[in-house]
């Protein structure tokens, strides 16, 4: 197949990751590392010992991993100023999604299972309404952000710079954490907790190795699931930001690929069908 075209398509999919400089506006004028913070705990009952931020993130990650799927609403703005939104189901370990994706002047449905992405076509090819792109064709796929709740938590695993914001009541009943992480911090993710399988830890670190800094705000609910994440990522291209909300953990149906007889291969679509 045309490898350049495949790489462009894969890059476009990977590019809907850590988004905009609009985080400051979303947060009422504070950056992810600014504002009121404390080193300890969260929502507790009288007499209870609050978990440390590291312990709270670890507990949330362990619980989220077991849920497998959740509903997601994600808005991402790249360093080019373009915003993409994703609404639908996100899955993790393995990566999966069933999303409506809207960009400047475009809208499409995307389904992903593992390394295979299916895009619904506006015009069927050979009567097939879906296009299939295997990101692992010809070898292992390039690491990419999946933008799922488990992945956002994984970035904060074992990070001593995560602090609790005790003065925020934007989302009542949640604990609000903040962190400003360097590229070196991101490469040390999960170093002290060690709860991730090694292959997943390596993949995570590879997917963020281009970042020089990452600002993160995280809200964890009383049920220990992450309900909101705001990020600003910095690399040699500039700043990009993401605003993500999650709910329905473990309550949504798993993602299912379209029937094989309704799927055209990426190469066939490039050639315009038979």
C-alpha positions as CSV (number, residue, x, y, z in Angstrom):
1,X,0.0,0.0,0.0
2,X,1.0,3.6,-0.1
3,X,3.0,3.8,3.1
4,X,3.1,7.6,3.1
5,X,-0.7,7.7,3.0
6,X,-1.0,5.1,5.7
7,X,1.4,7.1,7.9
8,X,-0.5,10.3,7.4
9,X,-3.7,8.5,8.4
10,X,-2.1,7.0,11.4
11,X,-0.7,10.4,12.4
12,X,-4.1,12.0,12.0
13,X,-5.6,9.5,14.4
14,X,-2.7,9.9,16.9
15,X,-3.0,13.6,16.6
16,X,-6.3,13.8,18.5
17,X,-4.4,13.6,21.8
18,X,-3.3,16.1,24.5
19,X,-5.1,19.5,23.6
20,X,-5.3,23.4,23.8
21,X,-4.2,26.5,25.4
22,X,-7.8,27.0,26.4
23,X,-7.2,25.3,29.8
24,X,-6.6,28.6,31.5
25,X,-10.0,29.9,30.4
26,X,-11.7,26.7,31.4
27,X,-10.2,26.9,34.9
28,X,-11.1,30.5,35.6
29,X,-7.7,31.9,35.1
30,X,-5.4,29.3,36.8
31,X,-2.9,27.0,35.2
32,X,-2.7,23.3,36.0
33,X,0.1,23.9,38.5
34,X,-1.3,27.0,40.1
35,X,-4.0,27.7,42.7
36,X,-4.8,26.2,46.1
37,X,-3.2,22.9,46.8
38,X,-2.3,20.5,49.6
39,X,-0.3,17.4,49.8
40,X,-2.9,15.1,51.3
41,X,-6.1,13.3,50.6
42,X,-9.6,13.7,49.4
43,X,-13.3,13.4,50.3
44,X,-13.3,11.6,53.7
45,X,-15.5,10.9,56.7
46,X,-14.7,12.3,60.1
47,X,-11.8,10.5,61.7
48,X,-10.7,8.8,58.5
49,X,-7.2,9.1,57.2
50,X,-7.2,10.7,53.8
51,X,-5.2,8.9,51.1
52,X,-2.1,10.6,49.7
53,X,-2.5,11.8,46.1
54,X,-0.2,9.0,44.9
55,X,-2.4,6.4,46.7
56,X,-5.6,8.0,45.4
57,X,-4.4,7.9,41.8
58,X,-3.2,4.3,42.2
59,X,-6.6,3.2,43.6
60,X,-8.5,5.0,40.8
61,X,-6.3,3.4,38.1
62,X,-6.7,-0.1,39.5
63,X,-10.5,0.3,39.7
64,X,-10.7,2.0,36.2
65,X,-8.7,-0.8,34.6
66,X,-11.3,-3.3,35.7
67,X,-14.2,-1.3,34.2
68,X,-12.8,-1.7,30.6
69,X,-15.3,0.7,29.0
70,X,-16.9,4.1,29.7
71,X,-18.7,6.9,28.0
72,X,-16.5,9.8,26.9
73,X,-16.8,13.4,25.8
74,X,-13.4,14.9,24.7
75,X,-12.6,18.2,23.1
76,X,-9.0,18.6,21.9
77,X,-7.3,21.7,20.4
78,X,-3.9,21.2,18.7
79,X,-1.0,23.5,18.5
80,X,-2.4,24.6,15.1
81,X,-5.5,25.9,16.9
82,X,-7.9,23.4,15.3
83,X,-10.4,21.7,17.6
84,X,-11.7,18.1,17.4
85,X,-14.4,16.6,19.5
86,X,-15.1,13.0,20.3
87,X,-18.3,11.6,21.8
88,X,-19.1,7.9,22.5
89,X,-17.5,4.9,24.0
90,X,-13.8,4.5,25.1
91,X,-12.1,1.2,26.0
92,X,-8.7,0.4,27.3
93,X,-6.3,-2.6,27.6
94,X,-6.8,-3.2,24.7
95,X,-7.5,0.2,23.2
96,X,-10.9,0.6,21.7
97,X,-13.5,3.2,20.8
98,X,-16.8,3.8,19.1
99,X,-16.9,7.6,18.5
100,X,-18.5,10.4,16.6
101,X,-15.6,12.6,15.7
102,X,-16.2,16.2,14.6
103,X,-13.5,18.5,13.3
104,X,-13.5,21.8,11.4
105,X,-16.0,21.1,8.6
106,X,-16.1,17.3,9.1
107,X,-17.9,14.6,11.0
108,X,-17.4,10.9,11.0
109,X,-18.0,7.8,13.0
110,X,-14.9,5.8,14.0
111,X,-14.6,2.3,15.6
112,X,-11.3,1.0,16.8
113,X,-10.5,-2.5,18.2
114,X,-6.9,-2.9,19.2
115,X,-4.8,-1.6,16.3
116,X,-7.5,-1.7,13.7
117,X,-9.6,1.5,12.9
118,X,-12.8,1.4,11.0
119,X,-14.1,4.7,9.5
120,X,-17.7,5.0,8.2
121,X,-17.6,6.3,4.6
122,X,-19.9,8.9,3.3
123,X,-19.9,7.1,0.0
124,X,-19.7,3.3,0.1
125,X,-16.9,1.6,-1.8
126,X,-18.0,-1.6,-3.7
127,X,-21.2,-1.4,-1.6
128,X,-19.2,-1.4,1.7
129,X,-19.9,1.5,4.1
130,X,-16.8,1.1,6.3
131,X,-13.1,1.5,5.6
132,X,-10.5,-0.5,7.5
133,X,-7.0,0.7,8.5
134,X,-4.6,-1.6,10.3
135,X,-2.2,0.6,12.2
136,X,0.1,-2.4,12.8
137,X,0.3,-3.4,9.1
138,X,4.0,-4.0,8.1
139,X,5.1,-4.0,11.8
140,X,4.3,-2.7,15.2
141,X,2.3,0.5,15.2
142,X,3.8,3.8,16.4
143,X,2.8,4.5,20.0
144,X,-0.1,6.9,20.3
145,X,-2.3,8.3,23.0
146,X,-5.7,6.6,23.4
147,X,-7.2,9.4,25.5
148,X,-9.0,7.0,27.8
149,X,-9.5,7.5,31.5
150,X,-7.0,4.7,32.5
151,X,-4.3,6.3,30.3
152,X,-4.8,9.7,31.9
153,X,-4.5,8.1,35.4
154,X,-1.4,6.1,34.3
155,X,0.4,9.4,33.5
156,X,0.0,10.3,37.1
157,X,1.0,7.0,38.7
158,X,3.7,7.4,41.2
159,X,4.1,11.1,40.5
160,X,5.0,12.9,43.7
161,X,4.2,16.3,42.1
162,X,0.5,15.4,42.1
163,X,-1.3,17.6,44.8
164,X,-4.8,17.9,46.0
165,X,-6.6,21.2,45.4
166,X,-8.6,21.8,48.6
167,X,-10.3,25.0,47.5
168,X,-12.1,23.8,44.4
169,X,-15.8,23.0,44.4
170,X,-16.4,23.0,40.6
171,X,-17.6,19.4,40.8
172,X,-19.1,18.8,44.2
173,X,-18.3,15.4,45.7
174,X,-15.1,15.0,43.8
175,X,-11.4,15.4,44.7
176,X,-9.5,17.7,42.4
177,X,-5.8,17.0,41.8
178,X,-3.2,19.0,39.9
179,X,0.3,18.4,38.6
180,X,2.9,20.0,36.4
181,X,5.1,17.3,35.0
182,X,8.4,17.6,33.0
183,X,9.3,15.2,30.2
184,X,11.6,13.4,32.7
185,X,8.7,13.0,35.1
186,X,6.6,11.4,32.3
187,X,9.3,8.9,31.6
188,X,9.3,7.9,35.3
189,X,5.5,7.3,35.4
190,X,4.6,4.3,37.6
191,X,8.2,4.0,38.6
192,X,7.4,3.8,42.4
193,X,4.0,2.1,42.2
194,X,4.9,-0.5,39.7
195,X,1.3,-1.6,39.1
196,X,1.3,-1.5,35.3
197,X,2.4,-4.5,33.2
198,X,5.8,-3.6,31.7
199,X,4.7,-3.7,28.1
200,X,2.0,-1.1,28.9
201,X,4.4,1.1,30.9
202,X,6.9,1.1,28.0
203,X,4.1,1.9,25.5
204,X,2.8,4.8,27.6
205,X,6.2,6.3,28.0
206,X,6.9,6.0,24.3
207,X,3.6,7.8,23.5
208,X,4.6,10.9,25.5
209,X,8.3,11.0,24.9
210,X,7.8,14.0,22.5
211,X,6.4,16.1,25.4
212,X,8.6,18.5,27.3
213,X,6.0,19.3,29.9
214,X,2.4,18.3,30.8
215,X,-0.1,20.2,33.0
216,X,-2.8,18.0,34.3
217,X,-6.0,18.6,36.3
218,X,-7.9,15.5,37.4
219,X,-11.2,15.1,39.3
220,X,-11.9,11.8,41.0
221,X,-15.4,10.9,42.1
222,X,-16.5,9.3,45.4
223,X,-16.6,6.0,43.6
224,X,-12.9,6.4,42.7
225,X,-13.5,6.8,39.0
226,X,-12.0,9.8,37.1
227,X,-14.8,12.0,36.0
228,X,-13.0,14.9,34.4
229,X,-9.5,15.6,33.0
230,X,-7.9,18.8,31.7
231,X,-4.5,18.7,30.2
232,X,-2.1,21.1,28.4
233,X,0.8,19.4,26.7
234,X,4.0,21.2,25.4
235,X,6.4,20.0,22.7
236,X,8.5,21.5,20.0
237,X,5.3,22.4,18.0
238,X,3.8,24.4,20.8
239,X,0.9,23.8,23.3
240,X,-2.1,21.6,22.8
241,X,-4.9,20.9,25.2
242,X,-7.7,18.4,26.1
243,X,-10.9,18.6,28.1
244,X,-12.3,15.2,28.8
245,X,-15.3,13.9,30.8
246,X,-16.1,10.3,31.6
247,X,-19.0,8.4,33.1
248,X,-20.8,5.0,32.9
249,X,-17.8,3.0,33.9
250,X,-18.3,-0.7,33.2
251,X,-21.9,0.0,32.3
252,X,-21.6,0.4,28.5
253,X,-21.5,-2.3,25.9
254,X,-18.0,-3.4,24.6
255,X,-16.9,-2.0,21.3
256,X,-17.7,-4.3,18.4
257,X,-16.1,-4.1,14.9
258,X,-18.4,-3.7,11.9
259,X,-19.3,-7.0,10.0
260,X,-16.4,-8.1,7.7
261,X,-18.6,-8.1,4.6
262,X,-19.3,-4.4,5.2
263,X,-15.7,-3.3,5.3
264,X,-13.4,-2.1,2.5
265,X,-9.6,-2.1,3.0
266,X,-7.8,1.2,3.2
267,X,-5.9,0.4,0.0
268,X,-9.1,-0.3,-1.9
269,X,-10.6,3.0,-0.8
270,X,-7.5,4.9,-2.0
271,X,-7.9,3.3,-5.4
272,X,-11.6,4.1,-5.5
273,X,-12.8,0.5,-5.4
274,X,-13.0,-2.1,-8.1
